[in-house]
């Protein structure tokens, strides 16, 4: 029989204990529509990604219906990519490789079409060995053709292992506010390291002092616990307060915002899903961003499982994963508690139409 004390703390209890070193234990939602004047996008790209390869090169892929030619320029400042010397060219649907760029905090690429406005893309990952799930929440396309701006909102796993080099990079990226979604005990056990000048906001999603002890004996019980925890992240008053504070800060536009928990996948995952849905990003894209934690944390999770006896690995793997059924449980709870995602934003997180309009104005381009 599975014993899971303090139900609201399940997700963090299961995930945090494992990832923090305790692994030695024996229907589509919709956001409010954009204003009528913003319904016609000026950016012709329907898909675009940039991915840094192991050798330091970048693979760029895009699709822009009706466009015959795209010219690519590169720069290290998101807002000042010089359009002087192209680094690549392609047609309206292409994949190109860019090589020979010098080491930099981040490289941004302007995709300049022969019709319509340019689009800036970058690898979402910051490639921090000390925080493998540290990534940008920008670069996604909304249902009506706008794009979420890069370099404004970041998400991460815990920051306790950041190096001085990492911290200097985050300072140069303009991160000014860090939301710590963990419990007080987690914060004490693994204190954040944050860039100089950043303000840390304690936003305890679970609303408890600690994540508590746990004992899970079957994979099925672990999955049920994670599903129940995701529902708690919607229903708990502490969670609603925490996520409201994140959205409020993002909407203020005072420098880049970072939110994180321990593994950067559960409490952080719902924060990301909420923000992207509020911006009008389609559910399928929101799910892909949520599930990307499995990729970014693959090596770290494998190391945790390797420390466990083989008989326990199948039991604990669901605790380290993110799965579609976990995220779906959150959206299902939104429907059960509020009827719609719009009502969740309004009644649960106190984001009215004016707040959402300002949020989209600041975070969307096109």
C-alpha positions as a printed Julia matrix, in Angstrom:
366×3 Matrix{Float64}:
   0.0    0.0     0.0
   1.29   3.45   -0.86
   1.64   6.04    1.87
   1.71   9.65    0.73
   1.6   12.14    3.58
   0.59  15.77    3.15
  -1.09  15.4    -0.23
  -0.51  18.99   -1.48
   3.25  18.46   -1.22
   3.37  15.28   -3.27
   5.07  16.49   -6.44
   7.85  18.3    -4.67
   8.27  15.56   -2.09
   8.73  12.95   -4.75
  10.83  14.96   -7.14
  12.89  17.06   -4.77
  13.99  14.2    -2.59
  15.25  12.25   -5.56
  16.87  15.08   -7.51
  18.38  16.73   -4.46
  20.35  13.67   -3.52
  17.87  11.56   -1.52
  17.86   8.94   -4.25
  19.49   6.61   -1.83
  16.01   5.99   -0.4
  15.46   1.87    0.02
 -10.31  19.15  -23.93
  -8.32  22.19  -25.25
  -8.1   25.22  -23.04
  -8.35  28.68  -24.55
  -7.12  32.04  -23.41
  -9.02  35.26  -23.92
  -8.74  36.41  -27.55
  -6.3   39.08  -28.59
  -7.72  42.52  -29.39
  -9.26  42.7   -32.87
  -6.54  45.02  -34.19
  -3.87  42.42  -33.36
  -5.44  39.51  -35.2
  -3.38  39.92  -38.41
   0.24  38.88  -37.97
   2.97  40.58  -39.94
   5.5   37.77  -39.46
   5.07  35.12  -42.19
   6.85  32.26  -40.38
   4.61  29.45  -39.14
   7.49  27.47  -37.6
  11.11  28.3   -36.74
  13.73  26.85  -34.4
  17.43  27.23  -33.64
  19.37  24.41  -31.99
  22.99  24.52  -30.91
  24.89  21.34  -31.76
  27.63  19.66  -29.75
  30.32  21.07  -32.05
  29.11  24.65  -31.49
  27.32  24.98  -34.82
  23.63  25.87  -35.06
  20.89  24.13  -36.97
  18.14  26.51  -38.09
  14.83  25.29  -39.47
  11.9   27.4   -40.63
   8.7   27.4   -42.65
   7.26  30.57  -44.15
   4.44  29.93  -46.66
   4.44  32.37  -49.56
   8.04  33.42  -48.94
  10.61  32.69  -51.65
  13.83  33.71  -49.91
  15.02  34.03  -46.3
  18.32  35.67  -45.34
  19.83  34.89  -41.94
  21.89  37.26  -39.81
  23.49  36.49  -36.43
  24.24  38.6   -33.36
  24.77  38.34  -29.62
  22.28  41.1   -28.71
  18.65  40.12  -29.21
  17.62  43.69  -30.01
  20.59  44.62  -32.19
  21.32  41.92  -34.74
  23.16  43.73  -37.51
  21.87  43.03  -41.03
  25.24  43.39  -42.74
  26.84  40.02  -43.45
  24.46  37.04  -43.83
  25.41  33.76  -42.16
  22.97  31.67  -44.22
  20.26  31.8   -46.85
  17.37  29.54  -47.78
  13.99  29.42  -49.4
  10.61  29.65  -47.69
  11.01  26.23  -46.07
  14.55  25.23  -45.21
  17.06  23.8   -42.76
  20.52  25.34  -42.7
  23.65  24.95  -40.56
  25.59  27.95  -39.28
  29.22  27.3   -38.32
  32.19  29.34  -37.19
  30.52  31.65  -34.68
  32.62  32.73  -31.72
  31.77  31.68  -28.16
  29.06  33.9   -26.65
  26.42  33.88  -23.92
  23.76  33.42  -26.6
  23.53  33.76  -30.36
  20.36  35.2   -31.86
  19.41  34.78  -35.49
  17.25  37.15  -37.49
  15.32  35.36  -40.22
  14.61  38.05  -42.79
  12.01  37.09  -45.42
  11.56  38.72  -48.81
   8.07  39.69  -47.68
   6.81  40.47  -44.17
   8.71  41.13  -40.98
  11.81  39.39  -39.66
  11.71  36.86  -36.83
  14.4   36.46  -34.18
  15.14  32.9   -33.01
  17.68  31.35  -30.64
  18.35  28.06  -28.93
  16.05  28.05  -25.9
  18.57  26.19  -23.75
  21.25  28.17  -21.97
  23.38  24.97  -21.9
  24.3   25.39  -18.24
  25.82  22.18  -16.91
  24.93  23.33  -13.4
  21.25  23.8   -14.29
  20.42  21.63  -17.31
  16.74  22.63  -17.37
  17.51  26.35  -17.59
  15.8   27.63  -20.73
  13.94  30.46  -22.4
  10.14  30.42  -22.49
  10.14  32.5   -25.66
  10.29  31.53  -29.31
   6.83  29.93  -29.53
   4.1   30.86  -32.01
   0.59  31.69  -30.82
  -2.57  30.36  -32.42
  -3.14  33.66  -34.22
   0.39  33.98  -35.61
   2.23  36.11  -33.08
   5.48  34.96  -31.46
   6.54  34.94  -27.8
   9.53  37.24  -27.38
  12.86  35.69  -26.44
  14.95  36.82  -23.48
  12.08  38.0   -21.29
  11.01  34.93  -19.28
  13.23  32.01  -18.25
  12.53  28.79  -16.35
  14.94  26.5   -14.54
  15.7   23.77  -12.08
  17.39  24.79   -8.82
  20.1   27.44   -8.9
  22.21  26.21   -6.03
  25.01  24.89   -8.23
  25.44  27.86  -10.53
  29.06  28.87  -11.06
  30.41  32.4   -11.01
  30.61  32.2   -14.8
  26.94  31.19  -14.97
  25.92  34.03  -12.68
  27.81  36.57  -14.76
  26.03  35.29  -17.87
  22.62  35.59  -16.23
  23.41  39.12  -15.17
  24.32  40.03  -18.74
  21.04  38.5   -19.91
  19.22  41.04  -17.76
  17.56  38.72  -15.23
  16.19  41.03  -12.55
  13.6   38.94  -10.67
  13.89  35.31   -9.57
  10.79  33.47   -8.31
  11.67  30.52   -6.09
   8.64  28.2    -6.14
  10.08  25.82   -3.52
   9.23  25.28    0.15
  11.26  26.96    2.92
  13.0   23.67    3.74
  14.05  23.22    0.12
  15.38  26.76    0.01
  17.38  26.18    3.19
  18.78  22.87    1.97
  19.85  24.24   -1.4
  20.04  28.05   -1.29
  19.74  29.88   -4.59
  22.66  31.58   -6.22
  21.36  34.52   -8.23
  22.97  37.13  -10.48
  24.08  40.41   -8.94
  21.25  42.92   -8.76
  18.45  40.34   -8.99
  15.59  40.3    -6.52
  14.53  36.91   -5.13
  10.82  36.35   -4.43
   9.79  33.34   -2.33
   6.62  32.01   -3.96
   5.93  28.73   -2.16
   3.52  26.89   -4.47
   2.82  24.11   -1.97
   2.25  26.36    1.02
   3.94  23.97    3.46
   7.22  24.22    5.35
   8.7   21.06    3.9
   7.85  18.45    1.31
   7.6   15.71    3.9
   8.59  12.07    3.85
   7.18   9.65    1.32
   7.03   6.01    0.41
   5.92   4.82   -3.02
   5.94   1.11   -3.78
   4.56   0.76   -7.32
   4.9    2.69  -10.6
   1.13   3.07  -10.7
   1.11   4.7    -7.27
   3.86   7.08   -8.37
   1.87   8.13  -11.43
  -1.26   8.68   -9.33
   0.72  10.81   -6.91
   2.07  13.0    -9.7
  -1.38  13.4   -11.22
  -2.85  14.38   -7.86
  -0.02  16.83   -7.29
  -0.63  18.53  -10.62
  -4.25  19.05   -9.64
  -3.09  20.59   -6.35
  -1.04  23.13   -8.29
  -4.31  24.44   -9.71
  -6.57  24.21   -6.66
  -4.36  25.15   -3.69
  -4.63  28.75   -2.51
  -0.86  28.89   -2.07
  -0.36  27.83   -5.69
  -2.79  30.42   -7.0
  -0.99  33.12   -5.01
   2.42  32.0    -6.26
   1.46  31.81   -9.92
  -0.38  35.11   -9.74
   2.81  36.77   -8.45
   4.78  35.34  -11.39
   2.29  36.61  -13.98
   2.11  40.0   -12.29
   5.9   40.38  -12.43
   6.14  39.26  -16.04
   3.47  41.79  -16.95
   5.34  44.63  -15.25
   8.13  44.46  -17.83
  10.96  45.39  -15.43
  13.75  43.23  -16.77
  13.81  39.51  -17.43
  12.02  37.14  -15.03
  13.12  33.66  -13.98
  11.0   31.1   -12.14
  12.21  27.75  -10.85
  11.7   24.91   -8.39
  13.93  21.88   -7.69
  13.86  19.92  -10.94
  12.21  22.69  -12.96
   9.51  20.38  -14.22
   6.42  20.19  -11.97
   5.76  23.49  -10.19
   7.84  25.24  -12.83
   6.15  23.22  -15.56
   2.69  24.44  -14.58
   3.95  28.02  -14.35
   5.22  27.74  -17.92
   2.03  26.09  -19.15
  -0.06  28.82  -17.54
   1.99  31.64  -19.03
   2.1   30.21  -22.54
  -1.63  29.42  -22.53
  -2.4   32.94  -21.33
  -0.4   34.25  -24.28
  -2.44  32.19  -26.74
   0.09  29.44  -27.48
  -1.71  26.26  -28.72
  -2.11  23.36  -26.3
   0.11  21.08  -28.41
   2.99  23.55  -28.2
   2.43  24.04  -24.47
   2.62  20.28  -24.0
   5.84  20.07  -26.02
   7.45  22.73  -23.84
   6.3   20.91  -20.7
   7.61  17.53  -21.92
  10.96  19.03  -22.94
  12.07  18.63  -19.31
  12.47  14.92  -20.07
  15.09  15.81  -22.68
  16.92  18.48  -20.73
  17.03  16.39  -17.55
  17.7   13.04  -19.24
  21.3   12.77  -18.06
  20.57  13.92  -14.52
  17.59  11.58  -14.22
  19.6    8.63  -15.53
  22.24   9.33  -12.88
  19.58   9.3   -10.15
  18.09   6.01  -11.35
  21.54   4.44  -11.61
  21.98   4.9    -7.84
  18.83   2.91   -7.1
  18.54  -0.88   -6.92
  17.08  -2.24  -10.19
  13.86  -3.25   -8.45
  13.22   0.38   -7.47
  14.04   2.04  -10.76
  10.65   1.36  -12.36
   8.93   2.61   -9.2
  10.75   5.93   -9.07
  11.01   6.72  -12.77
   7.5    8.28  -12.92
   8.6   10.69  -10.19
  11.46  11.97  -12.34
   9.43  12.16  -15.55
   6.99  14.66  -16.9
   4.16  12.93  -18.74
   1.16  14.1   -20.76
  -1.23  12.73  -18.14
   0.36  14.94  -15.49
  -0.16  18.12  -17.49
  -3.62  17.0   -18.61
  -4.59  16.6   -14.97
  -3.8   20.27  -14.42
  -5.96  21.38  -17.31
  -8.72  19.0   -16.19
  -8.63  20.56  -12.74
  -8.89  24.03  -14.27
 -12.08  22.9   -16.02
 -13.44  21.32  -12.86
 -12.71  24.31  -10.59
 -13.29  27.22  -12.96
 -15.03  25.96  -16.09
 -12.47  27.44  -18.5
  -8.89  28.63  -18.62
 -10.07  32.21  -19.04
 -11.96  31.91  -15.75
  -8.9   30.37  -14.07
  -6.82  33.35  -15.13
  -9.51  35.79  -13.98
 -10.9   34.23  -10.81
  -7.97  32.08   -9.77
  -4.96  34.24  -10.69
  -6.67  37.65  -10.79
  -5.55  38.4   -14.34
  -8.32  40.47  -15.91
  -8.6   41.48  -19.56
  -6.46  44.55  -19.04
  -3.72  42.51  -17.37
  -3.76  39.98  -20.21
  -3.71  42.72  -22.82
  -0.64  44.27  -21.2
   1.02  40.85  -20.85
   0.55  40.1   -24.53
   1.61  43.57  -25.57
   4.91  43.15  -23.71
   5.65  39.52  -24.62
   4.33  39.05  -28.15
   5.78  40.26  -31.43
   4.21  40.35  -34.87
